[in-house]
Amino acid sequence: MTDTASLLRELSSLGLDDESAPSPPPRPVTPVRPTTTTKKKRGLFGR
């Protein structure tokens, strides 16, 4: 059974191969729609 350290080394080495490839442009931030103040808050999961 392989240990966690070797798995982490394997995963970290996978990202090193993509250094020469151009990175995709960052996604534009979508504006958050402001909530109306007239609505009563119903709780964390209220809809």
HTML snippet that shows the backbone in 3Dmol.js (N, CA, C, O; Angstrom):
<script src="https://3Dmol.org/build/3Dmol-min.js"></script>
<div id="view" style="width:600px;height:400px;position:relative"></div>
<script>
const pdb = `
ATOM      1  N   MET A   1       0.847  -1.180   0.000  1.00  0.00           N
ATOM      2  CA  MET A   1       0.000   0.000   0.000  1.00  0.00           C
ATOM      3  C   MET A   1       0.895   1.247   0.000  1.00  0.00           C
ATOM      4  O   MET A   1       1.850   1.344   0.770  1.00  0.00           O
ATOM      5  N   THR A   2       0.562   2.193  -0.881  1.00  0.00           N
ATOM      6  CA  THR A   2       1.397   3.392  -0.970  1.00  0.00           C
ATOM      7  C   THR A   2       1.030   4.382   0.118  1.00  0.00           C
ATOM      8  O   THR A   2      -0.117   4.451   0.558  1.00  0.00           O
ATOM      9  N   ASP A   3       2.007   5.134   0.537  1.00  0.00           N
ATOM     10  CA  ASP A   3       1.751   6.108   1.595  1.00  0.00           C
ATOM     11  C   ASP A   3       1.286   7.443   1.016  1.00  0.00           C
ATOM     12  O   ASP A   3       1.376   7.683  -0.189  1.00  0.00           O
ATOM     13  N   THR A   4       0.798   8.287   1.885  1.00  0.00           N
ATOM     14  CA  THR A   4       0.228   9.567   1.468  1.00  0.00           C
ATOM     15  C   THR A   4       1.282  10.479   0.854  1.00  0.00           C
ATOM     16  O   THR A   4       0.993  11.212  -0.092  1.00  0.00           O
ATOM     17  N   ALA A   5       2.487  10.439   1.376  1.00  0.00           N
ATOM     18  CA  ALA A   5       3.537  11.319   0.870  1.00  0.00           C
ATOM     19  C   ALA A   5       3.860  11.015  -0.589  1.00  0.00           C
ATOM     20  O   ALA A   5       4.062  11.933  -1.383  1.00  0.00           O
ATOM     21  N   SER A   6       3.909   9.743  -0.944  1.00  0.00           N
ATOM     22  CA  SER A   6       4.218   9.408  -2.331  1.00  0.00           C
ATOM     23  C   SER A   6       3.075   9.805  -3.257  1.00  0.00           C
ATOM     24  O   SER A   6       3.309  10.205  -4.397  1.00  0.00           O
ATOM     25  N   LEU A   7       1.841   9.696  -2.772  1.00  0.00           N
ATOM     26  CA  LEU A   7       0.704  10.129  -3.581  1.00  0.00           C
ATOM     27  C   LEU A   7       0.727  11.639  -3.793  1.00  0.00           C
ATOM     28  O   LEU A   7       0.428  12.119  -4.887  1.00  0.00           O
ATOM     29  N   LEU A   8       1.080  12.386  -2.752  1.00  0.00           N
ATOM     30  CA  LEU A   8       1.153  13.834  -2.885  1.00  0.00           C
ATOM     31  C   LEU A   8       2.274  14.246  -3.834  1.00  0.00           C
ATOM     32  O   LEU A   8       2.120  15.194  -4.604  1.00  0.00           O
ATOM     33  N   ARG A   9       3.398  13.541  -3.784  1.00  0.00           N
ATOM     34  CA  ARG A   9       4.484  13.842  -4.713  1.00  0.00           C
ATOM     35  C   ARG A   9       4.052  13.561  -6.143  1.00  0.00           C
ATOM     36  O   ARG A   9       4.387  14.318  -7.054  1.00  0.00           O
ATOM     37  N   GLU A  10       3.322  12.494  -6.343  1.00  0.00           N
ATOM     38  CA  GLU A  10       2.838  12.141  -7.678  1.00  0.00           C
ATOM     39  C   GLU A  10       1.897  13.217  -8.208  1.00  0.00           C
ATOM     40  O   GLU A  10       2.004  13.634  -9.362  1.00  0.00           O
ATOM     41  N   LEU A  11       0.975  13.663  -7.358  1.00  0.00           N
ATOM     42  CA  LEU A  11       0.022  14.681  -7.790  1.00  0.00           C
ATOM     43  C   LEU A  11       0.707  16.018  -8.047  1.00  0.00           C
ATOM     44  O   LEU A  11       0.368  16.710  -9.006  1.00  0.00           O
ATOM     45  N   SER A  12       1.658  16.384  -7.212  1.00  0.00           N
ATOM     46  CA  SER A  12       2.328  17.671  -7.396  1.00  0.00           C
ATOM     47  C   SER A  12       3.208  17.658  -8.639  1.00  0.00           C
ATOM     48  O   SER A  12       3.408  18.702  -9.261  1.00  0.00           O
ATOM     49  N   SER A  13       3.734  16.505  -9.007  1.00  0.00           N
ATOM     50  CA  SER A  13       4.577  16.440 -10.190  1.00  0.00           C
ATOM     51  C   SER A  13       3.748  16.496 -11.468  1.00  0.00           C
ATOM     52  O   SER A  13       4.286  16.825 -12.525  1.00  0.00           O
ATOM     53  N   LEU A  14       2.472  16.189 -11.403  1.00  0.00           N
ATOM     54  CA  LEU A  14       1.631  16.242 -12.593  1.00  0.00           C
ATOM     55  C   LEU A  14       1.460  17.670 -13.084  1.00  0.00           C
ATOM     56  O   LEU A  14       1.378  17.893 -14.291  1.00  0.00           O
ATOM     57  N   GLY A  15       1.403  18.626 -12.198  1.00  0.00           N
ATOM     58  CA  GLY A  15       1.210  20.012 -12.588  1.00  0.00           C
ATOM     59  C   GLY A  15       2.457  20.658 -13.159  1.00  0.00           C
ATOM     60  O   GLY A  15       2.365  21.708 -13.795  1.00  0.00           O
ATOM     61  N   LEU A  16       3.619  20.062 -12.949  1.00  0.00           N
ATOM     62  CA  LEU A  16       4.862  20.670 -13.393  1.00  0.00           C
ATOM     63  C   LEU A  16       5.071  20.518 -14.895  1.00  0.00           C
ATOM     64  O   LEU A  16       5.847  21.278 -15.475  1.00  0.00           O
ATOM     65  N   ASP A  17       4.409  19.567 -15.543  1.00  0.00           N
ATOM     66  CA  ASP A  17       4.594  19.338 -16.966  1.00  0.00           C
ATOM     67  C   ASP A  17       3.921  20.404 -17.814  1.00  0.00           C
ATOM     68  O   ASP A  17       4.269  20.555 -18.985  1.00  0.00           O
ATOM     69  N   ASP A  18       2.975  21.145 -17.267  1.00  0.00           N
ATOM     70  CA  ASP A  18       2.195  22.111 -18.033  1.00  0.00           C
ATOM     71  C   ASP A  18       2.798  23.511 -17.999  1.00  0.00           C
ATOM     72  O   ASP A  18       2.123  24.476 -18.357  1.00  0.00           O
ATOM     73  N   GLU A  19       4.051  23.641 -17.576  1.00  0.00           N
ATOM     74  CA  GLU A  19       4.667  24.962 -17.462  1.00  0.00           C
ATOM     75  C   GLU A  19       4.779  25.646 -18.822  1.00  0.00           C
ATOM     76  O   GLU A  19       4.595  26.860 -18.904  1.00  0.00           O
ATOM     77  N   SER A  20       5.074  24.905 -19.895  1.00  0.00           N
ATOM     78  CA  SER A  20       5.276  25.516 -21.201  1.00  0.00           C
ATOM     79  C   SER A  20       3.958  25.833 -21.904  1.00  0.00           C
ATOM     80  O   SER A  20       3.930  26.686 -22.791  1.00  0.00           O
ATOM     81  N   ALA A  21       2.882  25.176 -21.532  1.00  0.00           N
ATOM     82  CA  ALA A  21       1.590  25.426 -22.169  1.00  0.00           C
ATOM     83  C   ALA A  21       1.010  26.739 -21.667  1.00  0.00           C
ATOM     84  O   ALA A  21       1.115  27.051 -20.481  1.00  0.00           O
ATOM     85  N   PRO A  22       0.395  27.517 -22.569  1.00  0.00           N
ATOM     86  CA  PRO A  22      -0.211  28.783 -22.116  1.00  0.00           C
ATOM     87  C   PRO A  22      -1.419  28.515 -21.234  1.00  0.00           C
ATOM     88  O   PRO A  22      -2.233  27.637 -21.519  1.00  0.00           O
ATOM     89  N   SER A  23      -1.519  29.276 -20.170  1.00  0.00           N
ATOM     90  CA  SER A  23      -2.640  29.077 -19.263  1.00  0.00           C
ATOM     91  C   SER A  23      -3.884  29.733 -19.843  1.00  0.00           C
ATOM     92  O   SER A  23      -3.779  30.759 -20.516  1.00  0.00           O
ATOM     93  N   PRO A  24      -5.062  29.162 -19.598  1.00  0.00           N
ATOM     94  CA  PRO A  24      -6.296  29.765 -20.105  1.00  0.00           C
ATOM     95  C   PRO A  24      -6.554  31.095 -19.418  1.00  0.00           C
ATOM     96  O   PRO A  24      -6.166  31.279 -18.264  1.00  0.00           O
ATOM     97  N   PRO A  25      -7.205  32.026 -20.110  1.00  0.00           N
ATOM     98  CA  PRO A  25      -7.482  33.321 -19.475  1.00  0.00           C
ATOM     99  C   PRO A  25      -8.421  33.156 -18.298  1.00  0.00           C
ATOM    100  O   PRO A  25      -9.283  32.277 -18.319  1.00  0.00           O
ATOM    101  N   PRO A  26      -8.274  33.983 -17.271  1.00  0.00           N
ATOM    102  CA  PRO A  26      -9.154  33.856 -16.105  1.00  0.00           C
ATOM    103  C   PRO A  26     -10.594  34.188 -16.468  1.00  0.00           C
ATOM    104  O   PRO A  26     -10.861  35.037 -17.318  1.00  0.00           O
ATOM    105  N   ARG A  27     -11.518  33.493 -15.798  1.00  0.00           N
ATOM    106  CA  ARG A  27     -12.932  33.738 -16.065  1.00  0.00           C
ATOM    107  C   ARG A  27     -13.338  35.110 -15.544  1.00  0.00           C
ATOM    108  O   ARG A  27     -12.885  35.534 -14.481  1.00  0.00           O
ATOM    109  N   PRO A  28     -14.200  35.808 -16.298  1.00  0.00           N
ATOM    110  CA  PRO A  28     -14.700  37.080 -15.764  1.00  0.00           C
ATOM    111  C   PRO A  28     -15.595  36.832 -14.557  1.00  0.00           C
ATOM    112  O   PRO A  28     -16.358  35.867 -14.521  1.00  0.00           O
ATOM    113  N   VAL A  29     -15.492  37.699 -13.590  1.00  0.00           N
ATOM    114  CA  VAL A  29     -16.274  37.538 -12.369  1.00  0.00           C
ATOM    115  C   VAL A  29     -17.710  37.933 -12.658  1.00  0.00           C
ATOM    116  O   VAL A  29     -17.975  39.025 -13.159  1.00  0.00           O
ATOM    117  N   THR A  30     -18.638  37.037 -12.338  1.00  0.00           N
ATOM    118  CA  THR A  30     -20.041  37.357 -12.567  1.00  0.00           C
ATOM    119  C   THR A  30     -20.535  38.248 -11.443  1.00  0.00           C
ATOM    120  O   THR A  30     -20.295  37.954 -10.272  1.00  0.00           O
ATOM    121  N   PRO A  31     -21.219  39.329 -11.777  1.00  0.00           N
ATOM    122  CA  PRO A  31     -21.702  40.220 -10.717  1.00  0.00           C
ATOM    123  C   PRO A  31     -22.784  39.552  -9.884  1.00  0.00           C
ATOM    124  O   PRO A  31     -23.656  38.861 -10.410  1.00  0.00           O
ATOM    125  N   VAL A  32     -22.715  39.766  -8.593  1.00  0.00           N
ATOM    126  CA  VAL A  32     -23.698  39.181  -7.690  1.00  0.00           C
ATOM    127  C   VAL A  32     -24.924  40.068  -7.682  1.00  0.00           C
ATOM    128  O   VAL A  32     -24.823  41.280  -7.492  1.00  0.00           O
ATOM    129  N   ARG A  33     -26.082  39.462  -7.889  1.00  0.00           N
ATOM    130  CA  ARG A  33     -27.318  40.225  -7.913  1.00  0.00           C
ATOM    131  C   ARG A  33     -27.689  40.639  -6.492  1.00  0.00           C
ATOM    132  O   ARG A  33     -27.820  39.778  -5.622  1.00  0.00           O
ATOM    133  N   PRO A  34     -27.860  41.929  -6.237  1.00  0.00           N
ATOM    134  CA  PRO A  34     -28.207  42.353  -4.877  1.00  0.00           C
ATOM    135  C   PRO A  34     -29.618  41.911  -4.505  1.00  0.00           C
ATOM    136  O   PRO A  34     -30.543  41.984  -5.314  1.00  0.00           O
ATOM    137  N   THR A  35     -29.763  41.456  -3.278  1.00  0.00           N
ATOM    138  CA  THR A  35     -31.079  41.013  -2.823  1.00  0.00           C
ATOM    139  C   THR A  35     -31.918  42.222  -2.460  1.00  0.00           C
ATOM    140  O   THR A  35     -31.398  43.231  -1.985  1.00  0.00           O
ATOM    141  N   THR A  36     -33.208  42.116  -2.683  1.00  0.00           N
ATOM    142  CA  THR A  36     -34.082  43.239  -2.354  1.00  0.00           C
ATOM    143  C   THR A  36     -34.255  43.301  -0.844  1.00  0.00           C
ATOM    144  O   THR A  36     -34.331  42.269  -0.177  1.00  0.00           O
ATOM    145  N   THR A  37     -34.316  44.502  -0.314  1.00  0.00           N
ATOM    146  CA  THR A  37     -34.401  44.667   1.134  1.00  0.00           C
ATOM    147  C   THR A  37     -35.820  44.475   1.645  1.00  0.00           C
ATOM    148  O   THR A  37     -36.028  44.362   2.853  1.00  0.00           O
ATOM    149  N   THR A  38     -36.810  44.434   0.741  1.00  0.00           N
ATOM    150  CA  THR A  38     -38.192  44.286   1.193  1.00  0.00           C
ATOM    151  C   THR A  38     -38.510  42.847   1.566  1.00  0.00           C
ATOM    152  O   THR A  38     -39.457  42.592   2.310  1.00  0.00           O
ATOM    153  N   LYS A  39     -37.714  41.895   1.046  1.00  0.00           N
ATOM    154  CA  LYS A  39     -37.972  40.492   1.373  1.00  0.00           C
ATOM    155  C   LYS A  39     -37.504  40.182   2.786  1.00  0.00           C
ATOM    156  O   LYS A  39     -36.479  40.688   3.244  1.00  0.00           O
ATOM    157  N   LYS A  40     -38.263  39.352   3.459  1.00  0.00           N
ATOM    158  CA  LYS A  40     -37.882  38.915   4.801  1.00  0.00           C
ATOM    159  C   LYS A  40     -36.932  37.729   4.664  1.00  0.00           C
ATOM    160  O   LYS A  40     -37.182  36.815   3.878  1.00  0.00           O
ATOM    161  N   LYS A  41     -35.860  37.747   5.419  1.00  0.00           N
ATOM    162  CA  LYS A  41     -34.927  36.627   5.386  1.00  0.00           C
ATOM    163  C   LYS A  41     -35.575  35.437   6.068  1.00  0.00           C
ATOM    164  O   LYS A  41     -36.115  35.548   7.169  1.00  0.00           O
ATOM    165  N   ARG A  42     -35.511  34.281   5.386  1.00  0.00           N
ATOM    166  CA  ARG A  42     -36.182  33.096   5.908  1.00  0.00           C
ATOM    167  C   ARG A  42     -35.210  32.100   6.518  1.00  0.00           C
ATOM    168  O   ARG A  42     -35.633  31.049   6.999  1.00  0.00           O
ATOM    169  N   GLY A  43     -33.943  32.399   6.510  1.00  0.00           N
ATOM    170  CA  GLY A  43     -32.974  31.476   7.090  1.00  0.00           C
ATOM    171  C   GLY A  43     -31.940  31.059   6.068  1.00  0.00           C
ATOM    172  O   GLY A  43     -31.951  31.536   4.933  1.00  0.00           O
ATOM    173  N   LEU A  44     -31.057  30.179   6.463  1.00  0.00           N
ATOM    174  CA  LEU A  44     -29.955  29.777   5.617  1.00  0.00           C
ATOM    175  C   LEU A  44     -30.429  29.026   4.382  1.00  0.00           C
ATOM    176  O   LEU A  44     -29.923  29.268   3.286  1.00  0.00           O
ATOM    177  N   PHE A  45     -31.388  28.122   4.534  1.00  0.00           N
ATOM    178  CA  PHE A  45     -31.848  27.318   3.415  1.00  0.00           C
ATOM    179  C   PHE A  45     -33.239  27.718   2.948  1.00  0.00           C
ATOM    180  O   PHE A  45     -33.847  27.002   2.152  1.00  0.00           O
ATOM    181  N   GLY A  46     -33.748  28.825   3.417  1.00  0.00           N
ATOM    182  CA  GLY A  46     -35.085  29.258   3.022  1.00  0.00           C
ATOM    183  C   GLY A  46     -35.106  29.738   1.587  1.00  0.00           C
ATOM    184  O   GLY A  46     -34.144  30.342   1.113  1.00  0.00           O
ATOM    185  N   ARG A  47     -36.205  29.470   0.893  1.00  0.00           N
ATOM    186  CA  ARG A  47     -36.340  29.919  -0.490  1.00  0.00           C
ATOM    187  C   ARG A  47     -37.569  30.754  -0.646  1.00  0.00           C
ATOM    188  O   ARG A  47     -37.858  31.228  -1.744  1.00  0.00           O
TER     189      ARG A  47
END
`;
const viewer = $3Dmol.createViewer("view");
viewer.addModel(pdb, "pdb");
viewer.setStyle({}, {cartoon: {color: "spectrum"}});
viewer.zoomTo();
viewer.render();
</script>
